[in-house]
Amino acid sequence: MRIGIVSLLHESNTFVSQQTDLSHFEADVLLEGDAVRERFDGSRHELGGFLAALRAAGVEAVPIFSARAVPWGVIASSAWRELLQRIDKGLDRAGKLDGLLVAAHGATVSEPAPDADGQLLAQLRKRLATPTPIVCTLDPHANLSPAMIQATTAIIGYRTNPHVDQLERGLEAADLICRTLRGEIRPVHAAAYPPMAINIECQNTSEQPARWLVERARALQQSPRVLAVTVLLGFPYADVEELGTSIVVVTDDDRELAQQTADGLALELWNRRHAFATLPISMDKAVAEVGKQAGPACLLDVGDNVGGGGHGDSTHLAHALIAGGVSNCLICLVDPESASQAYAAGVGKRLGLSLGGKAAPSSGPPLVAEYEVVSTSDGRFSDSEVRHGGFLHFNQGPTAMVRAVSGLTAVVISRRTPPFSLGQLTSCGADPRQFEGVVAKGVHAPVAAYREVCQRLIRVNTPGVTAADMTSLVFHRRRRPMFPFEKEMTWCPDKPQ
Ligand SMILES: [Zn+2]
């Protein structure tokens, strides 16, 4: 048996005005054929899981294509066409396949296809007609579409946020396709799409209310004939028709049971919807909390969440910390211009810099001051721990740690790199334990790393393209009515609005 492997992962923030092009994929992952195996075999990514499970089952894995870029704006037309063409050519080269494992994101938006994942999966289904199984893994930030369900045999999403179970879901998906091909099971699936979107603040699966939701899904999965229950929390920063939360249930040859189970959990969620719409605390309140405990407090900059498309150069929290009298604080900022100036000046030198606040109007005013260059690095580092996204190696480009008289220390990096690893700071010599306040530009993803060094993690309601309050963003394409935008609406799965 031969099973193909295709992966295309991008979380596209339609509120970011800059588009994602091929160079953004080249900077992260853009691989074909055996290079995919070389990069991901042994990793904690779902592709690592696919490869390991197929090997254990004695099935030939045929890696075809893998692309990933750091979350950013919509994928440009030319890049999208190129990606689809490369996948098509890869399938030509792959020869006859008995099945296909796909690692998609589910919140990918391209200029010509707002439901980009749906288009990709439909193209794959065109090439591999039913009953050839296509099993797809998704990120729980997926905004699921009926086209994605239509084109696939089964969908399995990660169950954790931060995403630390990608390897396990890859193993599970590959096991499912192997059992299908051996004739042991006949997976079918169905989805429910309650008209609601879950606020990013409420999407941490180890905290309530999301923990309740994933525990309910796990309990439902114990029923006989139910093979997998996935909660797709949704990605709030995509102005697409599919925006929202959904439930996917895979059963062994019982579509009605799949639909009933999905509808049932969707209704339970709907009945608790108000618990999923709370907002983080204000900047002033957050700053007032810093210093109330012995060690550092981590302020999570929700509005400038790099892993959700944020520019990573917003200065609002740094200004608030300085204004609030917190003199010993640390922030990482994406600012290639300042990084290069400080890097070139060298350690021990002083220079005037205008830090951050450049990428978008929502980034806030730059931090203008005289800074001393404390250390520099080439920006490359690795993390051996399980981190959000299964990332191991990072390259944030030329990096400089600089300190102002105010006490503000900034690690200034050249390439947008999400704060998934403390290596972002420590590789340049910054020790987060030495600070009172540490700013991390994320919501849940940084937690896996930062909770090791910060006594408190405080999510803060900051402005930006990933603002916590979805209702503050202007949507044109989403379904209407939809919670929490239209708060007073009613819904039940049998009588869709
Ligand atoms: Zn995600």
Boltz pocket constraint, residues with backbone or C-beta under 6 A from the ligand:
constraints:
  - pocket:
      binder: B
      contacts: [[A, 139], [A, 140], [A, 141], [A, 163]]
      max_distance: 6.0
